[in-house]
Amino acid sequence: MLNTPNLSHGRHTLAIPGPSVMPERVLQAMHRPAPNIYTGELIDITYSCIPDLKAVAKTQGEVAMYIGNGHAAWEASLANTLAPGDRVLVPGGAQFSKGWAETARKRGLIVDELDFGRRAPIDSDAVEQALRDDKAHEIKAVLVVQVDTASSAKSDLAAIRRAMDAAVHPALLMSDSIACLGCDDMQMDNWGVDVVMTGSQKGLMVPPGMCFVFFNEKAQAARARLERVSGYWDWEPRVNPQGYYQISCGTAPTHHFYGLRVALDILVHEEGIDNVLARHATLARAVWAACDAWASGGPLEINIPDIAARSNAVTSMRIGAPYGTQLRDWVTAEAGMTLGIGLGMATEDDPNSDGFFRIGHMGHLNSHMLLGTLGSIDAGLKSLGIPHGSGALEAAAQVCAGK
């Protein structure tokens, strides 16, 4: 009797919702000796990234660049617009809206939360009512997570802006677009979003370590009213530097800039940002088609039932405990692939989120890579004897084929 071979050898696939798959060209650009940080090409490269970052966010506003991750972007966005004692409205209910709300509390802000659970987007009508009820305009900002990486719910920023306008409320609209910038559309100016933030490690296809905060004139006016802003988080010197060191408030993230330059070349100048968004939309539909097929004969279901509220960057799946953890462990050990954990999805019946897994479909991703991910999941379902419907790979292939 032959031993069953282990098929996990070869390049490991990280199919989680960030860090995303990074182009070899990005990694190669970063694999270099430390550059001159006082003059030369690094400075030119840094400044050349600014208009292309704005093109991804579709804004004529400003962008401040920081050494830090998404949590740092939360901190920077709040530090530049709000003072301790200010009130903010945080609609959401999943992992990352709660995290941003907690960051706001730690900065001394008064936080009102609207909880829509972990299976639905933000209800713009409820936001409108909350702002209408705020007769004294105590709420200074509405903090919206555009895509919650844990639940994979995508909220409609344009609808939320229309709700705020209907309420005739002056609050800032601020968007955490960390999970989805470069994957789901962001029209910062057209949608009337005042502050947008993201990280380098997802749609921008660069290793973790940088974050970006985009802001418009209304947000700049909010900063001007503050008595003080943290020296490090202050975005003013970063967009109006007297010296290059002020771009990063010290030594620049040198190698990240080299990688970012190449990533933006790919996204903006080679593929084109609208084509990038269309690619992500197609690959997301392929994931959903496969999941619908699996769901037809088993316990698996997409966490967000409403297709319009699903992200093109990540899909969170419910499969029931202990199947989620069993499947994740199997594909790692037997297929050389990592799926996302059920982040923030614990319940009393499932305290370890064993009934969930997530697929990241963001960044430098094509159809053959995605079909390989889906094929590995399909093999895991079969190997583990988890009930599931048939035809998932055929359904996904049909989407990729344009059928």
FENTALIN-V203646 format. One record per residue. N is the residue number from 0. PSI is psi in radians with two decimals (* if undefined). Layout:
# FENTALIN-V203646
n=N psi=PSI
n=N psi=PSI
This chain:
# FENTALIN-V203646
n=0 psi=2.24
n=1 psi=2.50
n=2 psi=2.51
n=3 psi=2.15
n=4 psi=2.63
n=5 psi=2.14
n=6 psi=0.30
n=7 psi=-0.12
n=8 psi=2.62
n=9 psi=-3.04
n=10 psi=2.21
n=11 psi=2.48
n=12 psi=2.20
n=13 psi=1.73
n=14 psi=0.74
n=15 psi=2.85
n=16 psi=1.05
n=17 psi=2.35
n=18 psi=2.50
n=19 psi=3.05
n=20 psi=2.29
n=21 psi=2.43
n=22 psi=2.53
n=23 psi=-0.62
n=24 psi=-0.63
n=25 psi=-0.82
n=26 psi=-0.69
n=27 psi=-0.66
n=28 psi=-0.53
n=29 psi=-0.33
n=30 psi=1.45
n=31 psi=2.83
n=32 psi=2.79
n=33 psi=2.35
n=34 psi=2.99
n=35 psi=2.21
n=36 psi=0.12
n=37 psi=-0.50
n=38 psi=2.84
n=39 psi=-2.75
n=40 psi=-0.54
n=41 psi=-0.73
n=42 psi=-0.76
n=43 psi=-0.73
n=44 psi=-0.78
n=45 psi=-0.88
n=46 psi=-0.52
n=47 psi=-0.37
n=48 psi=-0.44
n=49 psi=-0.92
n=50 psi=-0.53
n=51 psi=-0.62
n=52 psi=-0.74
n=53 psi=-0.59
n=54 psi=-0.63
n=55 psi=-0.72
n=56 psi=-0.13
n=57 psi=1.07
n=58 psi=2.64
n=59 psi=0.10
n=60 psi=-2.79
n=61 psi=2.83
n=62 psi=2.24
n=63 psi=2.42
n=64 psi=2.35
n=65 psi=2.64
n=66 psi=2.00
n=67 psi=3.03
n=68 psi=-2.84
n=69 psi=-0.63
n=70 psi=-0.62
n=71 psi=-0.67
n=72 psi=-0.69
n=73 psi=-0.88
n=74 psi=-0.81
n=75 psi=-0.73
n=76 psi=-0.69
n=77 psi=-0.69
n=78 psi=-0.52
n=79 psi=-0.09
n=80 psi=-0.34
n=81 psi=2.57
n=82 psi=2.69
n=83 psi=2.37
n=84 psi=-0.30
n=85 psi=2.68
n=86 psi=2.43
n=87 psi=2.67
n=88 psi=2.21
n=89 psi=1.66
n=90 psi=2.56
n=91 psi=-2.02
n=92 psi=-0.26
n=93 psi=-3.01
n=94 psi=-0.80
n=95 psi=-0.47
n=96 psi=-0.66
n=97 psi=-0.66
n=98 psi=-0.73
n=99 psi=-0.67
n=100 psi=-0.72
n=101 psi=-0.67
n=102 psi=-0.71
n=103 psi=-0.75
n=104 psi=-0.73
n=105 psi=-0.33
n=106 psi=0.12
n=107 psi=0.26
n=108 psi=2.68
n=109 psi=2.15
n=110 psi=2.16
n=111 psi=2.14
n=112 psi=2.46
n=113 psi=2.03
n=114 psi=2.02
n=115 psi=0.24
n=116 psi=-2.92
n=117 psi=0.28
n=118 psi=0.22
n=119 psi=2.70
n=120 psi=-3.13
n=121 psi=2.36
n=122 psi=1.91
n=123 psi=-0.53
n=124 psi=-0.67
n=125 psi=-0.62
n=126 psi=-0.78
n=127 psi=-0.76
n=128 psi=-0.72
n=129 psi=-0.65
n=130 psi=-0.61
n=131 psi=-0.64
n=132 psi=-0.33
n=133 psi=1.26
n=134 psi=-0.58
n=135 psi=0.04
n=136 psi=0.80
n=137 psi=-0.48
n=138 psi=2.13
n=139 psi=-0.34
n=140 psi=2.60
n=141 psi=2.08
n=142 psi=1.94
n=143 psi=2.24
n=144 psi=1.95
n=145 psi=-0.85
n=146 psi=2.10
n=147 psi=2.05
n=148 psi=-0.44
n=149 psi=-0.87
n=150 psi=-0.38
n=151 psi=0.31
n=152 psi=2.36
n=153 psi=2.20
n=154 psi=2.67
n=155 psi=1.73
n=156 psi=-0.66
n=157 psi=-0.70
n=158 psi=-0.64
n=159 psi=-0.70
n=160 psi=-0.73
n=161 psi=-0.65
n=162 psi=-0.72
n=163 psi=-0.71
n=164 psi=-0.67
n=165 psi=-0.55
n=166 psi=-0.10
n=167 psi=0.94
n=168 psi=2.38
n=169 psi=0.09
n=170 psi=2.64
n=171 psi=2.53
n=172 psi=2.05
n=173 psi=2.36
n=174 psi=2.18
n=175 psi=1.82
n=176 psi=0.54
n=177 psi=-0.74
n=178 psi=-0.35
n=179 psi=-0.11
n=180 psi=2.21
n=181 psi=-0.01
n=182 psi=-0.89
n=183 psi=2.59
n=184 psi=2.45
n=185 psi=2.09
n=186 psi=1.35
n=187 psi=-0.86
n=188 psi=-0.82
n=189 psi=-0.59
n=190 psi=-0.10
n=191 psi=0.62
n=192 psi=2.28
n=193 psi=-0.58
n=194 psi=2.31
n=195 psi=2.44
n=196 psi=2.67
n=197 psi=3.03
n=198 psi=2.95
n=199 psi=-0.29
n=200 psi=0.14
n=201 psi=-1.83
n=202 psi=-0.41
n=203 psi=-0.16
n=204 psi=0.57
n=205 psi=2.58
n=206 psi=2.70
n=207 psi=2.56
n=208 psi=-0.27
n=209 psi=2.61
n=210 psi=2.83
n=211 psi=2.36
n=212 psi=2.04
n=213 psi=2.48
n=214 psi=2.66
n=215 psi=-2.99
n=216 psi=-0.60
n=217 psi=-0.70
n=218 psi=-0.65
n=219 psi=-0.68
n=220 psi=-0.63
n=221 psi=-0.71
n=222 psi=-0.68
n=223 psi=-0.42
n=224 psi=-0.23
n=225 psi=2.48
n=226 psi=-0.62
n=227 psi=2.64
n=228 psi=2.39
n=229 psi=2.33
n=230 psi=-0.65
n=231 psi=-0.74
n=232 psi=-0.31
n=233 psi=2.14
n=234 psi=-0.24
n=235 psi=-0.93
n=236 psi=-0.41
n=237 psi=-0.48
n=238 psi=-0.20
n=239 psi=1.05
n=240 psi=2.42
n=241 psi=-0.39
n=242 psi=2.71
n=243 psi=-0.60
n=244 psi=-0.42
n=245 psi=-0.29
n=246 psi=-0.64
n=247 psi=0.16
n=248 psi=0.88
n=249 psi=-2.68
n=250 psi=2.29
n=251 psi=2.71
n=252 psi=1.29
n=253 psi=-0.93
n=254 psi=-0.51
n=255 psi=-0.65
n=256 psi=-0.66
n=257 psi=-0.75
n=258 psi=-0.73
n=259 psi=-0.68
n=260 psi=-0.76
n=261 psi=-0.72
n=262 psi=-0.74
n=263 psi=-0.57
n=264 psi=-0.78
n=265 psi=-0.86
n=266 psi=-0.79
n=267 psi=-0.76
n=268 psi=-0.45
n=269 psi=-1.09
n=270 psi=-0.70
n=271 psi=2.31
n=272 psi=-0.64
n=273 psi=-0.59
n=274 psi=-0.62
n=275 psi=-0.79
n=276 psi=-0.68
n=277 psi=-0.68
n=278 psi=-0.81
n=279 psi=-0.65
n=280 psi=-0.71
n=281 psi=-0.79
n=282 psi=-0.64
n=283 psi=-0.74
n=284 psi=-0.58
n=285 psi=-0.72
n=286 psi=-0.82
n=287 psi=-0.63
n=288 psi=-0.75
n=289 psi=-0.76
n=290 psi=-0.67
n=291 psi=-0.67
n=292 psi=-0.79
n=293 psi=-0.71
n=294 psi=-0.37
n=295 psi=-0.26
n=296 psi=0.47
n=297 psi=-2.97
n=298 psi=-0.15
n=299 psi=2.42
n=300 psi=2.57
n=301 psi=2.36
n=302 psi=-0.61
n=303 psi=1.87
n=304 psi=-0.63
n=305 psi=2.01
n=306 psi=-0.68
n=307 psi=-0.35
n=308 psi=0.20
n=309 psi=2.55
n=310 psi=2.59
n=311 psi=0.05
n=312 psi=-0.54
n=313 psi=2.53
n=314 psi=2.17
n=315 psi=2.33
n=316 psi=2.46
n=317 psi=2.28
n=318 psi=-0.12
n=319 psi=2.43
n=320 psi=2.49
n=321 psi=0.31
n=322 psi=-0.63
n=323 psi=-0.88
n=324 psi=-0.70
n=325 psi=-0.75
n=326 psi=-0.78
n=327 psi=-0.76
n=328 psi=-0.68
n=329 psi=-0.82
n=330 psi=-0.50
n=331 psi=-0.85
n=332 psi=-0.61
n=333 psi=-0.33
n=334 psi=-0.08
n=335 psi=0.73
n=336 psi=2.51
n=337 psi=2.19
n=338 psi=2.77
n=339 psi=2.56
n=340 psi=2.93
n=341 psi=1.24
n=342 psi=2.17
n=343 psi=0.31
n=344 psi=0.23
n=345 psi=2.53
n=346 psi=3.04
n=347 psi=-0.65
n=348 psi=-0.33
n=349 psi=1.21
n=350 psi=-0.37
n=351 psi=0.20
n=352 psi=0.64
n=353 psi=-0.20
n=354 psi=0.27
n=355 psi=2.67
n=356 psi=2.83
n=357 psi=2.53
n=358 psi=2.15
n=359 psi=2.20
n=360 psi=1.23
n=361 psi=2.74
n=362 psi=-2.46
n=363 psi=1.33
n=364 psi=2.38
n=365 psi=-3.10
n=366 psi=-0.66
n=367 psi=-0.59
n=368 psi=-0.77
n=369 psi=-0.73
n=370 psi=-0.56
n=371 psi=-0.70
n=372 psi=-0.82
n=373 psi=-0.65
n=374 psi=-0.65
n=375 psi=-0.70
n=376 psi=-0.75
n=377 psi=-0.73
n=378 psi=-0.68
n=379 psi=-0.74
n=380 psi=-0.73
n=381 psi=-0.81
n=382 psi=-0.69
n=383 psi=-0.14
n=384 psi=0.48
n=385 psi=2.20
n=386 psi=2.37
n=387 psi=2.71
n=388 psi=2.89
n=389 psi=2.98
n=390 psi=0.22
n=391 psi=-0.79
n=392 psi=-0.63
n=393 psi=-0.74
n=394 psi=-0.74
n=395 psi=-0.71
n=396 psi=-0.64
n=397 psi=-0.71
n=398 psi=-0.81
n=399 psi=-0.48
n=400 psi=-0.06
n=401 psi=0.35
n=402 psi=*
